[in-house]
Amino acid sequence: MTREKGQQAQFEAVAEKIQSMLESMNYGSITIVVQDGKVIQLEKNEKVRIK
């Protein structure tokens, strides 16, 4: 696999994971941690509202 195809595959995997995280939460934030130009970590902070 060429470097460009590898980067595209990583981008698609990260995008799918972010989409999944967004679909599973109502309130909160997602933090993307990047190191050396690559996503190394996704953090999901969800807020639960109690009425």
C-alpha positions, 0 to 999 in steps of 0.5 A: 500500500502506498503512503497516500493510500495508507493516509486515505485509509486512516482518514476514512477510519477516523471519519467513520469513528467520529461519525459513530461517536457523534451518533451516540451522544446528545451533548458533549464534545469530541477532541481529536489529538494529532501527533506528527500529522497523524490522528493518534487519539479521539476523546469523547466527553459526554454531558448528561442532562438531568431534568 
